[in-house]
Amino acid sequence: MKKWMVKGALIASALWGLTAAQALTMDEARGIAIGESDARVEALAKAVAQGDEKTAAYLQALADDVVKIAKDQVLVVRDGRGLDPVTGQSVAVPPDAEDVMLNNRLRGELDTALAALKLFSPDVKVRRLAALSLLKEPDASRAPLLNKALAAEQDETVKSLVRQARAAALLGSETPNDRLLAAQELAASRQPETLLLLNQRLAEEQEPSVKKQIQISLAAVQESLRWGERLGTLFTGASLGSILLLVALGLAITYGLMGVINMAHGELMMIGAYATYVVQAAFRQYLPEAFDWYLLAAVPLAFMASALVGAVMERTVLKHLYGRPLETLLATWGISLVLMQGVRSLFGAQNVGVENPAWMSGSLQLLPNLQLPWNRVLIIVFAAAVLIGMALLIGKTRLGLFVRGVTQNRPMASCMGVNTARIDTYAFALGSGIAGLAGCALSQVGNVGPDLGQSYIVDSFMVVVLGGVGQLAGTVYAALGLGLANKLLEGWTGAVLAKIAVLVFIIIFIQKRPQGIFAMKGRSAEA
């Protein structure tokens, strides 16, 4: 403990002279990379006092294991190119160059030095990340550094994090009063790591007053983190609901409006996902510089690929089976097997990799314990856009009018001059194309393989039946409701029991209300 305190004091005292710093010299670079551990630690502490960009870059290179030594020469080697750490000029890499040896003690010293330098960075974001890093890895020896940074910090957010990092460091102090003050300070923390830290200290603490304060702080931190957990559950439920909505929208046309029990709906989604994979491969080979935009090209192609397959299905098989639901079910089930086998023959039985574009990677940090993945956020937006587009198409266009007319009263529509056979094909192709869009979206959050559709076919029928056959609004409510119910129940019962509970609820609900959430009215109900 004494050794760590001496080390922290040495680096802290060096940092007080930051303004009078000089640039990194080759002797200092050698002193850090070569020699006995004690001498290297002392050289490292002196180098930290300089605080210039070259020192920070050199220490980062050491942490990245890209510094090599050859006799008395020290150089940074990246991508096979040697650089002088002092001048930044290119140098030849000697054939006998060796890696710098860093034991656990030196790596710990190096991490402390890097964190210390970043705490004094002019960039607020860098200082914030440095404070978070020190909060996640508390060390009593860093208390002097944190005191220095706290005195110099102007940004209130960073200052709060530095204060919490100092409290986390002092929570392991040998002085009970320091531990008591640290526990009081940590009550204001909103970081998940603080919860683990307080729990660990609670198990070790012997002082009654400190132990009581740790328990109070634990309760405060748990309550603050609970809101993030609740919002996270709502988001995951909305995310699952948006996926179910995308999956069920196409079925809302083919089954809800046309009455076709399409057991190949999942395979139409699979075709959309594989179309996305093909577009990705084409961009990677022929347009690598535009790879991040492949998904924008994949969306219309996924729609067209699935719509084309759906149109062929309708014209060759389904048009002969209207009004015969059992034969339609068996025929579409057989078509689904043919489509799966065709995909296995073309792409293999194993899953294929579909990579997220750069703009869909990462996450949106709203709270310390709440991160929203960009791919799921954008899928929610995409599902809303598809829903609005479909509602406008069905409700406001001539094609939508014909589709509604044919599905509600086919003989009357035919008497009015509507080509019912063509409208059937258009409607089925539209539903199939929307299934392709669902497959395109699913390729960004899950595996793409021949069995992709089997995971969602039952869920899609549940959504359509629960919402009300032929009711778009019911499909939306059912999808979001099932998504939220699944995720809320998972926290209590687990994924399997939650799925069973939802299925039992749907069965009971349909027994009491066979028409679903929204019943069809007027001529639609009479038809």
C-alpha positions in Angstrom: 0.0 0.0 0.0 2.8 2.4 0.9 4.6 1.7 -2.4 1.4 2.6 -4.3 0.9 5.8 -2.3 4.5 6.9 -3.0 4.0 6.2 -6.7 0.8 8.3 -6.7 2.4 11.1 -4.8 5.4 11.0 -7.3 3.1 11.3 -10.3 0.9 13.9 -8.7 3.9 16.1 -7.7 5.1 15.8 -11.3 1.8 17.0 -12.6 2.0 20.2 -10.6 4.8 21.2 -12.9 2.8 20.7 -16.1 3.1 24.2 -17.3 6.9 24.1 -17.2 7.0 20.9 -19.2 9.5 20.1 -21.9 9.1 17.7 -24.8 9.8 14.0 -24.6 13.5 13.2 -25.1 15.1 10.0 -26.4 16.8 9.4 -23.0 13.4 9.5 -21.3 11.9 7.2 -24.0 14.8 4.7 -23.4 14.4 5.1 -19.6 10.8 4.0 -19.8 11.4 1.1 -22.2 14.7 -0.3 -20.9 16.1 -1.2 -17.5 15.0 -2.4 -14.1 11.4 -1.9 -13.1 12.1 0.7 -10.3 14.1 2.8 -12.7 11.5 2.6 -15.4 8.7 3.6 -13.0 10.7 6.6 -11.9 11.3 7.6 -15.6 7.6 7.1 -16.3 6.6 9.4 -13.5 9.0 12.1 -14.7 7.7 11.8 -18.3 4.1 12.3 -17.1 5.1 15.7 -15.8 5.7 16.9 -19.3 2.2 16.3 -20.4 2.9 17.0 -24.1 1.3 15.2 -27.0 4.5 13.2 -27.9 4.7 11.8 -24.3 1.0 10.8 -24.4 1.4 9.2 -27.9 4.5 7.3 -26.8 2.8 6.0 -23.6 -0.2 4.9 -25.7 2.1 3.1 -28.1 3.7 1.3 -25.1 0.2 0.3 -24.0 -0.6 -1.0 -27.5 2.6 -3.1 -27.5 4.0 -1.5 -30.7 7.2 -0.1 -29.2 10.4 -2.0 -30.1 14.0 -1.7 -28.9 17.3 -2.5 -30.7 20.4 -1.9 -28.5 19.9 1.7 -27.4 17.4 2.6 -30.1 13.7 3.0 -29.3 11.1 3.1 -32.1 7.4 2.8 -32.6 6.4 0.2 -35.3 2.9 0.4 -36.8 1.9 -1.5 -40.0 5.6 -2.4 -40.5 6.7 1.2 -40.6 9.2 2.5 -38.0 8.8 5.9 -36.4 11.1 7.9 -34.0 9.0 8.6 -30.9 10.7 12.0 -30.3 10.8 13.5 -33.8 8.0 11.5 -35.5 10.2 10.9 -38.5 10.3 7.5 -40.3 13.2 5.2 -39.4 14.4 1.8 -40.6 13.3 -1.1 -38.4 16.5 -3.1 -37.5 16.2 -6.8 -38.0 17.1 -7.5 -34.4 14.4 -5.2 -32.9 12.7 -6.7 -29.9 9.4 -6.0 -28.2 9.4 -4.0 -25.0 8.8 -6.2 -21.9 6.0 -5.0 -19.6 5.2 -6.8 -16.4 2.0 -6.4 -14.5 3.4 -3.7 -12.3 4.6 -1.6 -15.3 1.3 -2.0 -17.1 -0.5 -0.8 -14.0 1.9 2.2 -13.8 1.3 2.9 -17.5 -2.4 2.8 -17.2 -2.2 5.3 -14.3 0.1 7.6 -16.3 -2.2 7.5 -19.3 -5.3 8.2 -17.2 -3.5 11.1 -15.5 -2.5 12.6 -18.8 -6.0 12.3 -20.2 -7.5 14.0 -17.1 -5.7 17.1 -18.1 -6.6 17.0 -21.8 -8.2 20.1 -23.3 -10.9 17.9 -24.8 -13.9 17.6 -22.4 -14.9 14.2 -23.9 -11.4 12.8 -23.3 -11.4 14.0 -19.7 -14.9 12.5 -19.2 -13.8 9.1 -20.5 -10.6 9.3 -18.4 -12.7 10.0 -15.2 -15.0 7.1 -16.1 -12.1 4.8 -16.6 -10.6 5.7 -13.2 -14.1 5.2 -11.6 -14.3 1.7 -13.0 -10.8 0.8 -11.8 -10.4 2.5 -8.4 -7.0 2.6 -6.8 -6.1 4.4 -3.6 -2.8 5.5 -5.1 -4.6 7.7 -7.6 -6.2 9.9 -5.0 -3.5 12.7 -5.3 -3.9 12.7 -9.1 -7.7 13.0 -8.8 -7.4 15.9 -6.2 -5.1 17.7 -8.7 -7.6 17.1 -11.6 -10.5 18.1 -9.4 -8.9 21.5 -8.6 -8.2 22.2 -12.2 -11.5 21.0 -13.7 -14.1 23.5 -14.9 -16.8 21.3 -16.5 -19.4 20.3 -13.9 -20.2 16.9 -15.4 -16.5 15.9 -15.5 -15.9 17.4 -12.0 -18.7 15.2 -10.7 -17.2 12.1 -12.3 -13.7 13.0 -11.0 -15.2 13.4 -7.5 -16.8 10.0 -7.7 -13.6 8.4 -9.0 -11.8 9.9 -6.0 -14.4 8.6 -3.7 -14.1 5.1 -5.3 -10.4 5.3 -4.8 -10.7 6.3 -1.1 -13.3 3.6 -0.4 -10.3 1.2 0.0 -8.5 3.6 2.3 -7.2 2.4 5.7 -8.8 5.3 7.4 -12.5 4.8 8.5 -13.3 8.5 8.1 -12.0 8.5 4.5 -14.2 5.4 3.8 -17.2 7.0 5.4 -16.8 10.2 3.3 -16.2 8.1 0.2 -19.4 6.1 0.8 -21.4 9.3 1.2 -20.0 10.8 -2.0 -20.8 7.6 -4.0 -24.5 7.8 -3.0 -24.8 10.4 -5.8 -23.3 8.1 -8.4 -25.4 6.8 -11.4 -22.8 4.4 -12.7 -23.4 0.6 -12.6 -19.8 0.0 -11.6 -20.5 1.8 -8.3 -23.1 -0.8 -7.4 -20.5 -3.6 -7.7 -17.9 -1.5 -5.8 -20.2 -0.8 -2.9 -21.3 -4.4 -2.7 -17.7 -5.6 -2.6 -16.8 -3.1 0.1 -19.9 -4.0 2.1 -18.8 -7.6 2.4 -15.4 -6.5 3.7 -16.3 -3.6 5.9 -16.0 -4.0 9.7 -16.7 -0.4 10.9 -20.4 -0.2 11.8 -20.9 3.5 10.8 -19.2 3.0 7.5 -21.1 -0.2 6.9 -24.4 1.6 7.5 -23.5 4.4 5.2 -22.5 1.9 2.4 -26.0 0.3 2.8 -27.7 3.8 2.5 -25.5 4.6 -0.6 -26.3 1.2 -2.1 -30.1 1.8 -1.8 -29.7 5.3 -3.4 -27.6 3.9 -6.4 -30.0 1.0 -6.9 -33.0 3.3 -7.1 -31.3 5.6 -9.6 -30.3 2.7 -11.8 -33.8 1.1 -11.6 -35.1 3.8 -14.0 -32.6 2.9 -16.6 -33.6 -0.8 -16.2 -37.3 0.1 -16.7 -36.6 2.2 -19.7 -34.4 -0.5 -21.1 -37.2 -3.1 -20.7 -39.6 -0.8 -22.5 -37.1 -0.2 -25.4 -36.4 -3.9 -25.8 -40.2 -4.5 -25.8 -40.7 -1.8 -28.4 -37.8 -3.2 -30.5 -39.3 -6.7 -30.4 -42.7 -5.2 -31.2 -41.4 -3.4 -34.2 -39.8 -6.6 -35.6 -43.1 -8.5 -35.0 -44.9 -5.6 -36.8 -42.6 -5.8 -39.8 -43.0 -9.6 -39.9 -46.8 -9.4 -39.6 -47.5 -6.5 -42.0 -47.1 -8.6 -45.1 -49.3 -11.3 -43.6 -51.9 -8.7 -42.8 -52.4 -8.4 -46.5 -52.1 -12.0 -47.7 -54.0 -13.5 -44.8 -55.9 -10.6 -43.2 -57.2 -9.1 -46.5 -57.0 -12.0 -49.0 -57.7 -14.8 -46.6 -54.8 -16.9 -47.9 -53.1 -19.0 -45.2 -49.6 -18.6 -46.4 -47.3 -21.0 -44.6 -44.4 -19.8 -46.9 -44.5 -16.3 -45.4 -41.4 -16.9 -43.4 -39.5 -18.1 -46.4 -40.4 -14.9 -48.3 -38.7 -13.1 -45.4 -35.8 -15.4 -45.8 -35.5 -14.4 -49.5 -35.4 -10.7 -48.5 -32.6 -11.5 -46.0 -30.6 -13.4 -48.6 -31.2 -10.6 -51.2 -29.6 -8.3 -48.6 -26.7 -10.7 -48.3 -26.2 -10.7 -52.1 -26.2 -6.9 -52.3 -23.7 -6.8 -49.5 -21.4 -9.2 -51.3 -21.7 -7.2 -54.5 -20.8 -3.9 -52.8 -17.9 -5.5 -51.0 -16.5 -6.8 -54.3 -17.3 -4.0 -56.8 -18.0 -0.9 -54.7 -15.9 -1.3 -51.5 -15.7 2.5 -51.1 -19.5 2.7 -50.8 -19.9 -0.4 -48.7 -21.6 1.6 -45.8 -24.5 2.4 -48.1 -25.2 -1.1 -49.4 -28.3 -1.4 -47.1 -30.0 1.5 -49.0 -29.7 -0.5 -52.2 -30.7 -3.7 -50.5 -34.1 -2.4 -49.3 -35.8 -2.1 -52.8 -34.0 -5.2 -54.1 -35.2 -7.3 -51.1 -38.8 -6.0 -51.7 -38.7 -6.8 -55.4 -37.1 -10.3 -54.9 -39.8 -11.4 -52.5 -42.6 -9.7 -54.4 -41.5 -11.5 -57.6 -41.4 -14.9 -55.8 -44.8 -14.1 -54.3 -46.3 -13.2 -57.7 -45.1 -16.4 -59.2 -46.6 -18.4 -56.3 -49.9 -16.7 -56.8 -50.1 -17.1 -60.6 -49.0 -20.7 -60.7 -50.5 -22.3 -57.6 -52.6 -20.1 -55.3 -55.1 -18.7 -57.9 -56.4 -22.3 -58.4 -57.0 -22.7 -54.6 -59.0 -19.7 -53.5 -61.8 -20.7 -51.2 -60.1 -23.9 -50.2 -58.1 -23.1 -47.1 -56.9 -26.6 -46.3 -55.4 -27.1 -49.8 -53.9 -23.6 -49.6 -52.2 -24.4 -46.3 -50.7 -27.6 -47.6 -49.6 -26.1 -50.9 -47.9 -23.1 -49.2 -46.2 -25.4 -46.7 -44.8 -27.5 -49.6 -43.6 -24.3 -51.3 -41.8 -23.2 -48.1 -39.9 -26.5 -48.1 -39.0 -26.0 -51.8 -37.7 -22.5 -51.1 -35.7 -23.6 -48.1 -34.0 -26.4 -50.1 -33.4 -24.0 -53.0 -31.6 -21.6 -50.6 -29.5 -24.5 -49.2 -28.5 -25.5 -52.7 -27.5 -21.9 -53.6 -25.9 -20.6 -50.4 -25.3 -23.7 -48.3 -26.9 -24.9 -45.1 -24.8 -22.7 -42.8 -25.8 -19.2 -41.8 -24.3 -16.4 -43.8 -22.8 -13.2 -42.4 -24.5 -9.9 -42.9 -22.5 -6.9 -41.6 -24.1 -3.8 -40.2 -23.1 -0.6 -42.0 -20.9 1.8 -39.9 -23.9 4.2 -39.3 -25.9 1.3 -37.8 -23.1 0.2 -35.4 -22.6 1.4 -31.9 -25.3 2.6 -29.5 -27.0 5.7 -28.2 -26.1 6.3 -24.5 -29.0 7.9 -22.7 -28.2 6.9 -19.1 -25.2 5.3 -17.6 -27.0 1.9 -17.6 -29.1 2.5 -20.7 -27.7 2.1 -24.2 -29.9 1.9 -27.2 -28.3 0.0 -30.1 -28.5 2.0 -33.3 -29.5 -1.0 -35.4 -32.6 -1.5 -33.3 -33.4 2.2 -33.1 -33.3 2.4 -36.9 -35.4 -0.8 -37.3 -38.1 0.9 -35.1 -38.0 3.9 -37.5 -38.0 1.6 -40.5 -41.0 -0.3 -39.2 -42.9 3.0 -38.7 -42.0 4.1 -42.2 -43.2 0.8 -43.8 -46.4 1.0 -41.8 -47.2 4.5 -42.9 -46.4 3.7 -46.5 -48.6 0.6 -46.4 -51.5 2.5 -44.8 -51.3 5.2 -47.5 -51.1 2.7 -50.3 -54.1 0.7 -49.1 -56.2 3.7 -48.0 -55.3 6.5 -50.5 -54.3 4.9 -53.9 -56.3 3.4 -56.8 -54.5 0.1 -56.3 -55.5 0.1 -52.6 -59.1 0.8 -53.5 -59.1 -2.1 -55.9 -57.5 -4.4 -53.4 -60.1 -3.5 -50.7 -62.9 -3.9 -53.3 -61.8 -7.3 -54.5 -61.2 -8.7 -51.0 -64.6 -7.3 -49.7 -66.8 -8.3 -52.6 -65.2 -10.0 -55.5 -68.3 -10.5 -57.7 -69.3 -6.9 -57.4 -65.8 -5.7 -58.1 -65.7 -7.9 -61.2 -69.0 -6.5 -62.4 -67.5 -3.0 -62.1 -64.8 -3.9 -64.5 -62.0 -4.6 -62.1 -59.5 -7.3 -63.2 -59.8 -9.4 -60.1 -57.1 -11.9 -61.1 -54.6 -9.1 -61.7 -55.5 -7.4 -58.4 -55.0 -10.7 -56.5 -51.5 -11.0 -58.0 -50.7 -7.4 -57.1 -52.0 -7.8 -53.5 -50.1 -11.1 -52.9 -46.9 -9.6 -54.4 -47.3 -6.5 -52.1 -47.7 -8.7 -49.0 -44.7 -10.8 -50.1 -42.6 -7.7 -50.8 -43.3 -6.4 -47.3 -42.2 -9.8 -46.0 -38.9 -9.2 -47.9 -38.5 -5.8 -46.2 -38.9 -7.6 -42.9 -36.2 -10.1 -43.9 -33.9 -7.2 -44.8 -34.4 -5.6 -41.4 -33.9 -9.0 -39.6 -30.6 -9.5 -41.3 -29.3 -6.6 -39.3 -30.1 -8.0 -35.9 -30.0 -11.8 -36.2 -28.6 -14.7 -38.2 -29.4 -15.2 -41.8 -29.9 -18.9 -42.7 -32.4 -21.2 -44.5 -34.4 -21.6 -41.3 -34.8 -17.9 -40.7 -38.5 -17.8 -41.5 -39.4 -20.7 -39.2 -38.6 -18.6 -36.1 -41.3 -16.0 -37.0 -44.1 -17.7 -38.8 -46.1 -18.6 -35.7 -45.5 -15.1 -34.2 -46.7 -13.4 -37.3 -50.0 -15.4 -37.4 -50.5 -14.7 -33.7 -50.1 -10.9 -34.3 -52.6 -10.9 -37.2 -55.2 -13.1 -35.4 -54.9 -11.2 -32.1 -55.1 -7.8 -33.8 -58.1 -8.7 -35.9 -58.1 -10.2 -39.4 -58.0 -7.4 -42.0 -57.4 -4.6 -39.5 -54.1 -2.7 -39.9 -54.5 -0.8 -36.6 -55.1 -4.1 -34.8 -51.8 -5.5 -36.2 -49.9 -2.5 -34.8 -51.5 -2.8 -31.3 -51.0 -6.6 -31.3 -47.4 -6.5 -32.4 -46.4 -3.8 -29.8 -48.5 -5.4 -27.1 -46.9 -8.9 -27.6 -43.4 -7.4 -27.8 -43.8 -5.5 -24.5 -45.6 -8.4 -22.8 -42.9 -10.8 -23.8 -40.1 -8.6 -22.4 -41.9 -7.7 -19.2 -42.7 -11.3 -18.4 -39.1 -12.5 -19.3 -37.8 -10.5 -16.3 -40.1 -12.6 -14.0 -40.4 -16.0 -15.6 -37.7 -16.4 -18.2 -38.0 -16.4 -22.0 -39.6 -19.9 -22.4 -42.3 -19.4 -19.7 -43.0 -15.9 -21.0 -43.6 -17.2 -24.5 -46.0 -19.9 -23.1 -47.8 -17.3 -21.0 -48.4 -15.1 -24.0 -49.6 -18.0 -26.1 -52.1 -19.1 -23.4 -53.3 -15.5 -23.2 -53.9 -15.3 -26.9 -55.9 -18.6 -26.9 -58.1 -17.4 -24.0 -58.6 -14.0 -25.7 -59.6 -15.5 -29.0 -62.0 -17.8 -27.2 -63.7 -14.8 -25.7 -63.4 -12.5 -28.7 -62.8 -14.4 -32.0 -62.8 -11.3 -34.1 -59.6 -10.0 -32.4 -58.9 -6.6 -30.8 -60.5 -4.7 -33.7 -63.5 -6.3 -35.3 -64.3 -5.7 -39.0 -67.4 -3.5 -39.5 -69.8 -2.7 -42.3 -69.6 -4.5 -45.6 -66.2 -6.0 -44.7 -67.9 -7.9 -41.9 -70.8 -9.0 -44.0 -68.4 -10.3 -46.7 
